[in-house]
Amino acid sequence: MNYLIAVLSDRMKAEGAYSALEEAKFGMDEVTILGKGYKSADEFGLIDPANQAWKQVRLMMFWLVPFGFIAGFGFNAITGLDTFPWAGTTGNQIIGGLLGAGSGAMGAFFVGGGTAAAFGSGDALSYRNRLNAGKYLVVVRGSDAEIRIATPIIRRFRPENIQGYRSPMANSAS
């Protein structure tokens, strides 16, 4: 399945594009308007990348922090490093474990997508930001041929942005 997403500056343009697609005999179950008074990003299924990234970070932390603690504790026990003489042998091993746990947490953050969640990335986020700014999205779902027909129809309404996407399921099938 393919998608065509157009960002329109106001409700009148979005409704006009919707009506033009309706006149071109598009199935209205394949055309959706997102914005104030219409479907929200969540109702449409536009995944918030920050939520997904934080879920991944938490999942990785679940495994990496304890493993890092054990690795840090074990490394200090094996090598016998006396980095902090005031802490004694057991204290140095615990500090080594805590440093290992901290390294596990950093690894989970950077590898799990925490930077993307913290600093933003991905098209879904930019579309959500545009919806929050009062813009409207017109989304057309269909085959390659339908998307090629819909593109010039929507372009007549001078969208701020128009982008086509191919569903990952469509790529694996071909």
Secondary structure per residue as TSV (DSSP state, phi and psi in degrees):
chain	resnum	aa	ss	phi	psi
A	1	M	-	360.0	140.8
A	2	N	E	-113.1	155.4
A	3	Y	E	-130.2	144.0
A	4	L	E	-123.5	122.1
A	5	I	E	-119.3	122.5
A	6	A	E	-117.0	135.6
A	7	V	E	-99.6	119.6
A	8	L	E	-115.7	144.7
A	9	S	S	-73.7	-26.0
A	10	D	S	-145.9	170.9
A	11	R	H	-64.6	-38.6
A	12	M	H	-61.6	-43.2
A	13	K	H	-65.0	-41.3
A	14	A	H	-63.6	-44.5
A	15	E	H	-67.2	-35.8
A	16	G	H	-64.3	-43.1
A	17	A	H	-64.2	-41.0
A	18	Y	H	-60.9	-46.2
A	19	S	H	-64.3	-40.5
A	20	A	H	-63.7	-38.9
A	21	L	H	-67.6	-35.3
A	22	E	H	-65.2	-41.8
A	23	E	H	-65.2	-28.4
A	24	A	T	-83.4	11.5
A	25	K	T	68.2	32.9
A	26	F	-	-77.5	144.2
A	27	G	-	-67.6	122.6
A	28	M	G	-70.5	-12.7
A	29	D	G	-76.7	-10.6
A	30	E	G	-99.8	-4.0
A	31	V	E	-119.2	131.1
A	32	T	E	-135.1	141.4
A	33	I	E	-106.9	131.6
A	34	L	E	-113.9	136.7
A	35	G	S	150.6	-175.7
A	36	K	T	-61.6	125.0
A	37	G	T	91.1	-7.0
A	38	Y	S	-124.4	-160.9
A	39	K	B	-63.7	146.1
A	40	S	-	-90.6	169.8
A	41	A	H	-61.5	-38.5
A	42	D	H	-69.1	-41.4
A	43	E	H	-63.5	-35.3
A	44	F	H	-75.5	-26.7
A	45	G	T	101.1	19.8
A	46	L	-	-77.2	103.5
A	47	I	-	-68.3	134.8
A	48	D	-	-79.0	112.5
A	49	P	H	-63.5	-27.6
A	50	A	H	-66.8	-41.7
A	51	N	H	-63.0	-43.2
A	52	Q	H	-63.7	-41.6
A	53	A	H	-64.8	-43.0
A	54	W	H	-65.9	-34.7
A	55	K	H	-61.7	-43.5
A	56	Q	H	-65.3	-41.1
A	57	V	H	-61.5	-46.4
A	58	R	H	-62.7	-40.1
A	59	L	H	-62.6	-44.1
A	60	M	H	-68.4	-36.6
A	61	M	H	-62.9	-35.5
A	62	F	H	-54.9	-36.3
A	63	W	H	-96.5	-39.9
A	64	L	H	-76.9	-34.0
A	65	V	H	-66.5	-50.7
A	66	P	H	-63.0	-40.8
A	67	F	H	-62.4	-41.1
A	68	G	H	-63.4	-40.0
A	69	F	H	-62.3	-48.2
A	70	I	H	-62.4	-42.4
A	71	A	H	-65.0	-44.0
A	72	G	H	-65.3	-42.4
A	73	F	H	-62.8	-47.8
A	74	G	H	-63.5	-42.1
A	75	F	H	-60.2	-44.1
A	76	N	H	-67.8	-37.8
A	77	A	H	-66.0	-40.5
A	78	I	H	-71.0	-45.5
A	79	T	H	-81.5	-23.2
A	80	G	-	68.3	27.3
A	81	L	-	-61.1	137.6
A	82	D	-	-116.5	63.5
A	83	T	S	-66.1	-38.5
A	84	F	-	-120.1	90.8
A	85	P	G	-58.8	-30.4
A	86	W	G	-67.0	-19.9
A	87	A	G	-88.4	-18.2
A	88	G	H	78.1	178.7
A	89	T	H	-63.7	-51.4
A	90	T	H	-65.3	-39.4
A	91	G	H	-62.9	-41.3
A	92	N	H	-64.1	-38.0
A	93	Q	H	-67.0	-39.9
A	94	I	H	-67.7	-42.1
A	95	I	H	-62.0	-41.4
A	96	G	H	-59.9	-40.3
A	97	G	H	-64.8	-41.8
A	98	L	H	-65.6	-39.3
A	99	L	H	-65.6	-37.8
A	100	G	H	-64.8	-40.0
A	101	A	H	-64.4	-40.5
A	102	G	H	-62.3	-39.6
A	103	S	H	-65.4	-37.5
A	104	G	H	-63.4	-40.3
A	105	A	H	-65.5	-41.8
A	106	M	H	-63.9	-41.7
A	107	G	H	-61.4	-42.6
A	108	A	H	-61.8	-40.7
A	109	F	H	-65.9	-50.4
A	110	F	H	-75.2	-38.5
A	111	V	H	-82.9	-32.2
A	112	G	H	-77.6	-5.9
A	113	G	T	102.5	15.6
A	114	G	H	-62.6	-33.2
A	115	T	H	-66.7	-39.3
A	116	A	H	-65.0	-38.2
A	117	A	H	-69.5	-39.5
A	118	A	H	-74.4	-38.3
A	119	F	H	-109.5	-4.7
A	120	G	-	81.0	138.3
A	121	S	-	-168.0	165.8
A	122	G	S	91.2	153.5
A	123	D	H	-68.9	-35.7
A	124	A	H	-58.7	-38.7
A	125	L	H	-66.7	-41.8
A	126	S	H	-66.0	-35.6
A	127	Y	H	-68.0	-40.1
A	128	R	H	-62.5	-41.1
A	129	N	H	-63.4	-39.2
A	130	R	H	-67.7	-38.5
A	131	L	H	-64.1	-40.3
A	132	N	H	-65.5	-25.9
A	133	A	T	-84.4	2.5
A	134	G	T	94.5	8.8
A	135	K	-	-82.2	171.7
A	136	Y	E	-124.8	145.8
A	137	L	E	-113.6	135.3
A	138	V	E	-111.3	121.1
A	139	V	E	-114.3	126.0
A	140	V	E	-114.4	128.8
A	141	R	E	-114.3	131.0
A	142	G	E	176.5	-168.9
A	143	S	-	-77.5	174.2
A	144	D	H	-56.4	-43.3
A	145	A	H	-64.8	-41.8
A	146	E	H	-65.7	-38.8
A	147	I	H	-66.1	-39.1
A	148	R	H	-64.8	-32.9
A	149	I	H	-74.7	-39.6
A	150	A	H	-71.7	-30.6
A	151	T	H	-58.1	-52.7
A	152	P	H	-67.0	-28.4
A	153	I	H	-64.1	-46.5
A	154	I	H	-70.9	-35.1
A	155	R	H	-60.1	-26.7
A	156	R	T	-61.3	-22.9
A	157	F	T	-94.3	11.7
A	158	R	-	47.7	67.1
A	159	P	-	-68.6	150.5
A	160	E	S	-65.9	-33.1
A	161	N	E	-153.5	143.6
A	162	I	E	-138.9	129.8
A	163	Q	E	-141.7	137.3
A	164	G	E	-103.0	144.9
A	165	Y	E	-134.0	148.0
A	166	R	E	-110.9	128.9
A	167	S	-	-63.2	140.9
A	168	P	H	-58.2	-30.4
A	169	M	H	-66.2	-33.1
A	170	A	H	-68.9	-35.9
A	171	N	H	-68.3	-37.6
A	172	S	H	-74.6	-25.4
A	173	A	H	-77.7	-28.1
A	174	S	-	-95.4	360.0
